[in-house]
Amino acid sequence: MADGYEFTNDWFAVNAPVWRNILSDMKPKRFLEVGTFEGQSAVFMAEGCAPAGGFEMTCIDTWAGGIEHNPAAMSEVEARFDRNMARAQAKHAFKLRKMKSESSLALAQLLAEGAADSFDVVYVDASHQAPDVLADAVLSFKLTRIGGVMVFDDYLWRMAGPGANDILNAPKVGIDAFVNTYLRKLNVVVGPPIRQLYVAKTSD
């Protein structure tokens, strides 16, 4: 995904083969990303889905960073996201909605606008704090269509340094709480030991 894009990491690259396998038969038209950073996964979706036409993407982020980020660096992270999306739209025609907001507020806004059950793929990758992840998961589930896929990043991520022993400083507890509570309404498509957890919504 070089091709003029600006990424300072390769976090998404290891996950791309799994995404290709899961999405190969879906041909998604609507993608929601909760936590987008520089837009690497958004570019992946644009490159893979936009050429077919009619593709729409909504990206949510505060661009303020989490407790593991340097706040002073986040303005340039947002600028890289903007440039990457402009580059993607110059190559492929698709509709992009950027929502600079706390994820819970943006997700609630989408629901209030009538977007329930409308997204084919929802990627939850915002805060790494378990309570935040759980809130994002519950709201995102409402926005995912039946048959759609929810992807949870950093399933096995743990904070380094101070706070590392606090299990709530990691996404896993929040993700597990969501999956266990909604077990009758979803199927786990791909799970551990990989870095992400993928679930398909089977009912509302």
N, C-alpha and C positions, 0 to 999 in steps of 0.2 A: 504493500500500500504506500510505497514511497511517493512516486508520481506527483511531486510538488506539495505533499502534505507535510505538516510540521508536528512531529511527535518527539517527546523527550524520553519516552520509555517504550517498552515492548510488552507491557502487562497483558494486553489483549491477544497477542499473537499465539500464545499457547492454547487459547480457547477456540480460536477460529476454526479448526477442523471439526470440533463438536458442533459448533453453530452451523457449519455447512451441512453436516449430516442431518441435523434436526430440521433445518429450514428448507432442505432440497425439495420436499413435497408440499410445503406450505404455501410458497409464493406469497409471502405477507405483503399487505398493502398499507397497514398502519402500524407504526412502531413507536413505542413510548419508552424513553430512557430516563430513569430517575437517578440522577447523578451522572454527569457526562464528561466532566474534566476537560480534556483537550479534544474530545470528540472522536477518539479512535474507533470505538465500536459503532458510533453513528456513521462514520465514513464507510466502515465495512458494510453496514446495511444499505447505505446509499449506493455503493458500488455494486452490491449484489442484487438489489431489488428495484432501484429506480429505472434501470434500462427497460424494464417491462412496461413502464408507464403507470400513472395513477398512484404513485407512492407518496405517503405522508408520514412525517416524522415530528414528534414532539420531544424536546429535550429540556429537562428540568435540572437546575443547579443554582446554588447561591453564589458560586465562584468566590466563596469566602474561605473554603477549605475546612477540613475537620481538625481534630486535636492533633493529628499526626502530620499536618501540613504547616508550611511556613506561610503565614498570612500575607507577608510582603510579596510573595511570589505569585499570588493568585490572580492579580490583575493581568499579568502576562499569560497565565494559563487561559483565562477567558479570551484574551486577544487571539491566542492560537486557535481556540475553538472557533471563533468567528472567521478567521482566515481559512481554516480547514473546511468549514461549512460553505463558505463562499466558493472555494475551489471545487468542492463536490457539486454544488449547484451550477457552476460554470460548465461542468462536464455532463451532468445529467439533470433533467428537469424533474424536480420534486418539490413538494410543499414542506417547508420547515417552520415550526413554531418553537421559538426559544422562550422559556419561562424562567426568568431570574427570580427565584423565590425559594423559601423553605419548602421542602418536598411535600409535607403534609398539607400546607396551604394550597400549593399548586394542584395536587391530586384532588383535594376537595373542590377546588374551582372547576376542574374538568368534570367531576361528577355533577356539580351544580349546573354546568352547561349542557348536560345531557349526554355525556360521552361514555356512560356505563355500557359494558359489554361490547366495546367497539374496537379494541386494539388486538391485533393478531399476536404481537410479541411485546412483552413488557420486561425491561431489564432493570432490576433493582440493584443499584450500586452507589448509593449516596452515603449517609452516615454509617460508620462501623459500630455504633453503639446499639446494643441489642434492643432497647426500647424503641429507638428510632426505626430500626430495621423492621420490627414487628408492625409498627404503625404504617410504614410504607407498604408492607406486604398486604395488609388488610385492605387498604384503600386501593392498591394496584389490582388486587383480585377483582374488585368490583368493576374495574375498567377493562379487564381482560375478557374477550369473548369466549364462549364455550368452544372448546377445541383449540384455543390459543395457548401459547406457552409463556410461562413466567420464568425468567432466569435470575438466579441470585448469585452475585459475585462474592468472592472472598469467603466462601463457606468455612474454610479452615484457617482463615487469617487470625493472627493474634498480635496484639500490640506489643511493641518492644519497650524496654525500659520501665520507668515508674508506671504502675497500673497494669502491668502485664499479667498479674495473677488474678485480676478481677475479671471473672468470666463475662460480665456485662460489657466489658470493653472489647467486644468481638461480636461479629454478626451471627455466629452459629446458634446461640441461645434464642435469639429472636426468630431466625429462620425455622428452627425446629419447633418452636411454639406455634408458629403459623401453620406449618405442614401438619403437625399433630392435631391441631384444632380443626383444620379444613380437610382432613384425610378422606372424608366421604365425597368431597367435591373436586378432587384432583388425583392425578396419577404422577408418581415420580418417574420421569423419563430417563434421566441420567443423574446419578448421585455420586457420593464419595467412592473412591479416594481422590477424585479430581477436585480442582479448586472451586468449581461452581456447582450449583444444584439447579436442575431443570425440572419443572413440573408442568403438566398439561391440565388445564381446567376442564372438568367433565360436567359440571352443573353449577347453577347459581346458588 
